[in-house]
Amino acid sequence: MKKKIMAVAMCSCLLLSSIPAYADGNSNQPNDPNLVISTKEEITIPGNVTFATDQVIQASSITYDHKSGIDWDRGSRQVWGNTQAKQGSVKLDSYSRARFERAWFQGGGSYGDSGRVWSSKKGRSYARSDWEYYSTTNSGVAKTYYGI
């Protein structure tokens, strides 16, 4: 009987200790409120689209200089991102997007979304989310997206 109680207690401890590991690793809710996850959104250029540049520039790949971060003000935070896209040495129009996203166990969804903010005259694009008062239980993950 003593071995059975010990086995049940050990299994319970193992089960309970695995819950935080799962929540931290797979829930999309990091413990660090200063973490920003940045994602480049891939594009597919249709075959019927032509570029207004020469063949050498078309052959070079597109590169991105993307920066992101979080600004804080008295317990509130705002995620920001900015991007400059280039093809070779030629600057391209690009967009940045900044928002917060809640994990599934918080109800999911995004909020404070800047939408896609496009650059002007082939310069940098700048995006800022709405401000949110940070809560360890209710705040989402800060994310930025960028592309052309």
N, C-alpha and C positions, 0 to 999 in steps of 0.2 A: 504494500500500500504506500509506503514511504517513497519508493522508487517511482510509482505512478504519479504521486503529487509533485515530486521533483521534476518529472518529465513534462507535466502540464505547465508548471511554473516556468520552466525553461522555454517551452514553445511559446508561451504568452509573451515572455520578454523578447524573444526573437521577433515575433510578429509585431509587437508594438515598436520595437526599435527600427523595423523596416519602414514604417509609415512615414517618419520625417524624411528618410532618405529618398523615398519615392516622391514625396511632395516637393522636395528641393530639386531633385534631378529631372522630373518629368512634368511638372505642373505649369511651366512657363511663368512662374512667379519667383524671381530670384530674391535672395535675402538682402542684396545690395541696392538701396534706392537710387544710387548714382550710376548704376549700370545702364548703358544704352546699347541696344541691339540694332545694328545697321545692316540693311539688306539691299543689294543691287538687284533691281528687277530686270531680268533679261528681256530683250526685244527680238522680234523677228521682222526683218524688213522685207516686205512683199517684193516679188520679182519685177513688178511693173513700176517700182519706184526708182527714179534716177537721182543721182547726186549732182549738185551744182559745182563739184570740185573735180580736179584732174584724177587720172587713173592711179597715180602714185599715192595720193592721199587715201583713195578708196581702199587700197591694198593694206594700209596700216590699220592696226586694231585700235579700238576706242579704249581710252584709259580714263579713270575717274580719280579726282582728288576730292574725297569726301571727308568732312569733319563733322563731329557731333558732340553733344554734351548736355548737361543739365544745369540750369540756373536755379538757385534757391533764394527765397525771400520770406523770412519769418514763418517757416514751416510749409510754405507752398513751393511747388517746383514747376518748371517748364522745360520741356525737351526741345532742342533745336538741332538743325542740321543744315549744312551748306555744301554745295557740290560744284565742281568745274569739270566738264567733260572735254576731252580732246581727242582728235584723230590725228596722230602724228603731232605736228606743232600747231595745227589749226584748232582753235577753240570752237566748241559746239554749244548750241542751246541744250540745256538739261533741266531736270526738275529735282527738287528735294521735297520730302514730306515728313512731318513729325507728328506723332500721336502717342497715346497710351493705349495699351490693350490689356483687358482683364482675362485671367485664366478661366477655364471652363467652370471650376468650382466657385468662382465669383460671379458667375452668370454670363461670362464671355463678353465679346463685343469690344469695340474701340470707342474712345471718347477724346475730346480735346484735339481733334484732327485738324491739321492745317490745310488739308487737301494738297494736291500737287501744286507747288509754287514754281513756275517756270522762270528761267533766267531771261534777262533782256539783253539784246545786242551781244549774244554769245558770252556773257559774263557769268559770274557765279549765281547760283540760285540759293535763296535763303528762305528757310521755313521754320516757324515756331508754333508749337502747340499752344492751346489755352493753358492757363494756370490751373493747378489743382492743389488742394490742401492735402498733403501726404498723410496716408493712414496705412499702417503696416498690414491691416487686414483687408482693406477695401481698394487700395490703389493698385493700378495695373503696372505692366512693364513698359518702360520708355522705349520707343522704337522709332527709327528713321528709315526711310526708303529713298532711293535715288535711281536715276536712269535718264534715258533720252527718249 
